[in-house]
Amino acid sequence: MSQIPQPFVPVESNDPMVVPKRVAMVRPDTRPTIRRREEKFVMTFPHLIIREVIMFQVVVIGLAVIALLFNAPLEGLANPLETPNPSKAPWYFLGLQELLHYFPPVVAGVVIPGLVVVALVVIPYARINLVAGPLWSGDRAKLRNGIAAVTVALTVLFAAFQCWAIVVPTLMVAAAMFVARGEGKGQPFRRFLTQVTLPEWIMTWFVLVATVLTLIGTFFRGPGWSLVWPWNMYPPA
């Protein structure tokens, strides 16, 4: 039979040498309850801002070192009575200047840059940009038909203006997207392509087209905006 516990009887004493009795006062916790959960997104500050500041300082230091080691390729004072041939814009505008060679001024200078700016504003609000999953993780048949339709439309549009500097990068990016349609087996580069998202493919196409147009305008355009080899850019003096 179990023994019945004896009730606790407090004993008061004024002798400090007696075995002490410790009394603990426990109060209820009044702090608000906070649920800890793993967030998919992080705050802009400090996660992004600090990285941007560090990269900005690295770029500034790199440019300062280059400016100290090499002279800028500046020419003499401009003569309004003598226009150089070809007359080229700064390098960061040579892509647009190259577009003017293929399209009418309104299309190359207003419509296409305007569409690019609108796309850069709208794309971040698209739901597919929030999911950010691999391109072929959804409905493969619908994606295949959509990519093929967009590729054909862009190819026909730019080929009609004989703008091969955009047609070739467009076909290259489309071919890479279809190569990434596999199951992720094979070479490491192919496995890497299978993880690329649709916004990354669009940005790759945009950067590739801008780079090709800028390189052509910088190194392959001579007098009269004709195609020349870089070493024949200017006639010998």
N, C-alpha and C positions, 0 to 999 in steps of 0.2 A: 504494500500500500504506500502511496506517495505521501510524504509529510506535508502538512498544511503550513505554508510560509507564515512566519511570525510577523506581525505588523511592526513597522519601523517606529521606534519610540525615541524621539530626540531627547538628549540629555544635556542640560546646560551645566557649565562649569566655569569657574573663574580662574582655574589653575592652567597657566600657559604650557606646562609640561605634559599635560594630558595629550593623548594621541589626537592630532587635529582632525577636524572634519571639514572637508572641502565641499563648498556649495557652488554649483555652476548655474548661472542665470541664462537661459536660452530664450532669445527673443525671435519672433517670426521674421523671416526675410521679406522686407518690403520693397526690394529692388525690382524693377520691371524685368520680365522675362524676355530674353533676346534669343531668337532662333537663328542658329548659325547654319548657313547653307552655302554651297559652292556656286558662285556666280560665273556665267559664261563670259560676261563682259567686265571690263575693268574701267576705272575712272580715267579720264583724259589726263588729269594731273594726279599723281606725278608720273604715271606709267609712260605716257606718250610725250609729254612736254619735256621731261628730262632727256629722253633719247633724242628728241629733235634739237635741243640746245647743244647736246654733245656733238651731234653730227654737224650742226652749223659751225661750231668752233673748229672741228676737224677740217671742214671745207675751207673756212677762212684761212686757217694756218697753211693748208696745202696751196691755196692760191697765192698767199704771201710769199711762200718759198719759191714757187714758180716765177713770180714777178721779180724776185731778187736774182734768180739765176738766168732768166732769158728776157730779152728785149721784145716788146710787143711789135708785131709786123706792121707798123704804121707807115703810111706813105707820106708824100710831101703835102703841102697845102693845096687844097682843092682850087682848081681854076674853073670858074663858071663858063669860060669860053672854050674849054676842052673837056668834053664828056668822055670818060674812059669807056672802052668797049671790051668786054661786057661790063655794064654797070650793075654791080651786085649789092644786094642788101646785106646787113649784118647776118652772121651765120645762123642766128636763131630765127630769122625770117626767110632764109633761103628755101625752106620747105614750101612756104606759101608762094614764094616767087616761082618755084618750080611748077606749082599747080597752075599758075597763071599761064604757063606755056601750053597747057592742055585744055583748060576750061575758059569760058568767057569770064571777064573780070568780076561780074556780079556773082557768079557761081563759085569761083575760086576764092574771092576775097570776102564774100559776105555769107553765102548760103552754107558752104561746107564748114568754115570756122564756126558759124553760128550753131549748126547741128552738133558739132563736137562739144561746144560749151554746154548746150542743152543736155546732151547725153551725159556729160560729167556731172551735171546737177541732178538728173533724174535717176541714174543708175543706182546710187547709194540707197534710194528709197524702195527699190525693187525687192520683193520678198526673197528672191533667189540669192540676193546679196547677203541677206541675214542668215539664211541656211548655210551657205558657203560649203556645200558638199561637192564631191567630184561630179564632173559634168555628166557622165554616163550612169549615175546612180538612180536616175528617174526612169521614165518611160523611154526605152531605147528607140523604139520605132518612131515615136513622135519626134524625138530629138534628131534622129537621122534625117527624117524628111525636112525638118525645120532648118537644120544646118545646110543641107543640100540646096534647099530653095534660096536661102540667103546668099550662099556662095555663088550660085548661078546668077542671081539678080545683080550682085555686086560686080561679078565678072563681065556680064553683058553691058552694064552701065559704064564701067571704066574702059572696057574694050571699045565701046562706041566712040569714045574720045581718044582712043589709042594711048591711053595712060597706062602703059605696061609697067611703070614703076609702082603702081598700086595693084595691078592684076597679079603680078608674080608673088608678092608677099601674101596676098589674099589666098591664093591657091596653096601656098606653102603652109599657112596656118590651118586651112581647112584639111589638108592632108594629115597634118600632125594631130588634129582633133579626131580624125577617123582612125589613125594609128592607135590613139589612146582608148579606142573602143574595146580593146581586149580585156581579159579578166585579171590583168595585173601580173601575168606570168611572162617570163622571158628575161630580157636584158634589164639592167637597173634603170636605164633611161626610159624605157617603155613603162616600167612600173611607176616612174616619176610622173610621166604624162597622164597616167590614169587617175592621179590625185589632183590634177589641176582643175580649178573651178571655172565656171563660165565667166565671171568678171575678170579672172586672170587671163583667160583666152582673149577677151575683148581688149584688155589693156596691152597684151602682147602684140596683137595685130596693130593697134594704134601706134605703139612705140616703134614697131618694125617699119611701118609705112613712113612715119615721120623721119626715122633715121635714114631710110633709103632715099627719100626726097632731098634731105639735107646734104647727104653725101654726093648725090648727083649734081645738085646745084653748086656745091663747093668745089669739087674736083673735076667734074666732067662737062662743064659748060664754058665755052670759049666765046670768041667774037660772034656777035649776032645771036647769042644764046644757042649756038650749035654744039652738038656733041663732039668733044675732042678728048684725047688722052691727057692725063694730068701733065705729062712732060711736054706737051705741045700747047699748053694753055695760052702762052703769050709768044708772039714771034720774036726771034732774036733781035736784039737792038742793033 
